[in-house]
Amino acid sequence: MQDGGGVSAVPSDYATADEVLSAVRNISRINHLTLIKAARIYAHGSIYADPRELRDDAISTAYLSASGNGGRRWPRGVDFISFLIMTMRGLASDSRRSAVRKSTVSNRVQAKDGAERDLLDGLEHATPSMESVELGAEESQHRFLEEEAALREVEQLCAADPEIDWVVRGIREGKPAHEIQEKSGMSKLKYDNAQKRWRRKSEKFFLGRRKS
Amino acid sequence: MTRAKAKDLLTRLQDAAVEDLMRTSDEELLSEAREDGDDLESLVSDFSARMSMKLGSRELPPPPPEQDEVSTSRAAGPSRNEVTPQQKREMASQALLKLEHSCRSRYFAYRNIDFKSVCGAIGPDARLVLAENLLSLYINESEGVDDLFPGSKTQMVRSLLRDAIYDPQISPFVGMAMGTLVSTLCTLALGKASGFELDRTQTPAQRSRILRQIRATKEWRAFRNIIAHQPDFVADSVDPSHAVSALASLQAALAHYRPDVIVAVGGGGEIIARFLSAQIKMDVKSYFVASRKHGDYVLDRDLLSAGALKRLVVIDDIARTGRTLASIYNQTFGGLRSVEIKTLALVCSGSAASCLRDSFLVLPLIAHSASVSVPWDNKGSYRATRTNYVFGADRQAAPLKVPKEFYNRIYEDISS
């Protein structure tokens, strides 16, 4: 595959659109479950009210980028599910930065100069009205309050389960698992179980916040 | 904690949870799915239906392989992942509503900025992409383009479409033509999903007859009914821009209907009822509140105090099940035979929409989920400041402030 008009002498390290489609077709049931669970976690705090939208956009991004439409491409040799999860992470993170509007891949078009842009970009940036600025600021403030509330709920969760508290503390302080395990005096099994409990709670917790 | 730190911490917590997810064995995941009630089969079929919308039907993933990493006794049948007529109908309606929504969004955006500078540059691109997306949905769906456009080819249709959209003489009519095209395509798609045979050997007269027959079906009428009211679909929360458009639609409908009395459903209904009654300059004597007492809804004072009345509108913010409005409609006002009673809700669920369809004056928003929420605290109140309309005021959560100038512009667009 060649990059957007340029000529590449060596075979591309990135998958083609057909390969992406084939990988999508071959997603097993268990990987469907993994994807939706990851989407539930990352959708929190993003513009994606439904985790399925985040998953779908990640797949569309993979497909469109492989078709030469720009965006993150799937490198050959990287597990497809891991790639999709990282794409979901990126999409969710991008959406948090521009919380005011959702820019889905379906709105993206290739301009005549080859650059990718959003159909509505011209509208948004031509003359941002006072109203949209004000609504945007309020939305941004609202999201901040939501993030703070989420963190407060994490704290409550930690207060109710001291073992989860250790896990979260480790994540918060960026400490490796074995160090926290040692510090807390938990066995490896206990620590792993606490970590599992944290993940299970966070899946429902993040999802629950958006559905409220 | 600063915003950046809060966001960073949340991201790290999310990453850690996903890392654990990736380490989890398949057996454990399956056991969790059973515990959480996640049905893998419906997860997969839902995915297939959504992907066919997203990538176009030609790229619709076929049923996933039977062998999972962990073999389960629940083998999928060959027909399980086929797109059902119901799913096709949903896809058609979603595509049309998406197009409608995009047109409306851009329309409002145009009004906020210099119309001339943008219309020429952005309009055709947007129209072309939307039209091509819609065409792809149907043209790629079945055997080929001949199925829907006898004697044509996909490329030819696309090329003509492109020429038409960029042509300075034709472009002013594009909106109108697209409306007709969309309507015809959706009619054909709904008809095909309902089992009508679309044969390329049919004569124009036969095709016209089929179109008429499709338009006589219950599905088509139900679909048309939704389109005629132009509701927007929302997921599980109404965002501020949808809320503003919906409020303006409600106001336009009320101004046209000119009710003698407005009855607010106590609580969330009061916020928008107060706003709307102030907007249409309703006399306070004509404003009532219905609150729940011992299972029934009763008014805050005698309805007779409003004098003679012919038209009455009951207003709520959210109709989740439709029971509240139905109860007021049937029981509280069940005895008022000479009065025409209509209901209004900012947003309602699909089930509420179908059970109350005849009573709604207008239906601006339909939510996929019955747990839909509005973008303000509905236990708060409504207030108007010098520059803003404030919804959900007097509560801890930040209210929704809608600049008056902005709202009025949207209202003018809708009412005109």
Chai-1 contact restraints between the chains, C-beta under 6 A:
chainA,res_idxA,chainB,res_idxB,connection_type,confidence,min_distance_angstrom,max_distance_angstrom,comment,restraint_id
A,L21,B,E59,contact,1.0,0.0,6.0,A-B,restraint_1
A,V24,B,P61,contact,1.0,0.0,6.0,A-B,restraint_2
A,R25,B,P61,contact,1.0,0.0,6.0,A-B,restraint_3
A,R25,B,P62,contact,1.0,0.0,6.0,A-B,restraint_4
A,S28,B,D68,contact,1.0,0.0,6.0,A-B,restraint_5
A,R29,B,L40,contact,1.0,0.0,6.0,A-B,restraint_6
A,R29,B,V44,contact,1.0,0.0,6.0,A-B,restraint_7
A,R29,B,D68,contact,1.0,0.0,6.0,A-B,restraint_8
A,I30,B,D26,contact,1.0,0.0,6.0,A-B,restraint_9
A,I30,B,L29,contact,1.0,0.0,6.0,A-B,restraint_10
A,I30,B,D68,contact,1.0,0.0,6.0,A-B,restraint_11
A,I30,B,E69,contact,1.0,0.0,6.0,A-B,restraint_12
A,H32,B,L43,contact,1.0,0.0,6.0,A-B,restraint_13
A,H32,B,V44,contact,1.0,0.0,6.0,A-B,restraint_14
A,L33,B,L29,contact,1.0,0.0,6.0,A-B,restraint_15
A,L33,B,A33,contact,1.0,0.0,6.0,A-B,restraint_16
A,K37,B,L21,contact,1.0,0.0,6.0,A-B,restraint_17
A,A38,B,V18,contact,1.0,0.0,6.0,A-B,restraint_18
A,A38,B,L21,contact,1.0,0.0,6.0,A-B,restraint_19
A,I41,B,Q14,contact,1.0,0.0,6.0,A-B,restraint_20
A,I41,B,A17,contact,1.0,0.0,6.0,A-B,restraint_21
A,I41,B,V18,contact,1.0,0.0,6.0,A-B,restraint_22
A,Y42,B,Q14,contact,1.0,0.0,6.0,A-B,restraint_23
A,A49,B,A235,contact,1.0,0.0,6.0,A-B,restraint_24
A,A49,B,D236,contact,1.0,0.0,6.0,A-B,restraint_25
A,A49,B,S237,contact,1.0,0.0,6.0,A-B,restraint_26
A,D50,B,A235,contact,1.0,0.0,6.0,A-B,restraint_27
A,D56,B,R50,contact,1.0,0.0,6.0,A-B,restraint_28
A,D56,B,K54,contact,1.0,0.0,6.0,A-B,restraint_29
A,S60,B,K54,contact,1.0,0.0,6.0,A-B,restraint_30
A,Y63,B,L55,contact,1.0,0.0,6.0,A-B,restraint_31
A,V109,B,D125,contact,1.0,0.0,6.0,A-B,restraint_32
A,V109,B,V129,contact,1.0,0.0,6.0,A-B,restraint_33
A,L119,B,A126,contact,1.0,0.0,6.0,A-B,restraint_34
A,G122,B,I122,contact,1.0,0.0,6.0,A-B,restraint_35
A,L123,B,A109,contact,1.0,0.0,6.0,A-B,restraint_36
A,A126,B,I113,contact,1.0,0.0,6.0,A-B,restraint_37
A,A126,B,V118,contact,1.0,0.0,6.0,A-B,restraint_38
A,T127,B,I113,contact,1.0,0.0,6.0,A-B,restraint_39
A,S129,B,N112,contact,1.0,0.0,6.0,A-B,restraint_40
A,E131,B,P403,contact,1.0,0.0,6.0,A-B,restraint_41
A,E131,B,F406,contact,1.0,0.0,6.0,A-B,restraint_42
A,L135,B,P240,contact,1.0,0.0,6.0,A-B,restraint_43
A,F144,B,R3,contact,1.0,0.0,6.0,A-B,restraint_44
A,E147,B,A6,contact,1.0,0.0,6.0,A-B,restraint_45
A,E147,B,L10,contact,1.0,0.0,6.0,A-B,restraint_46
A,E148,B,A6,contact,1.0,0.0,6.0,A-B,restraint_47
A,L151,B,A6,contact,1.0,0.0,6.0,A-B,restraint_48
A,I171,B,R12,contact,1.0,0.0,6.0,A-B,restraint_49
A,I171,B,L13,contact,1.0,0.0,6.0,A-B,restraint_50
A,I171,B,A16,contact,1.0,0.0,6.0,A-B,restraint_51
A,Q195,B,D20,contact,1.0,0.0,6.0,A-B,restraint_52
A,R199,B,A17,contact,1.0,0.0,6.0,A-B,restraint_53
A,R199,B,D20,contact,1.0,0.0,6.0,A-B,restraint_54
A,S202,B,A17,contact,1.0,0.0,6.0,A-B,restraint_55
A,K211,B,D236,contact,1.0,0.0,6.0,A-B,restraint_56
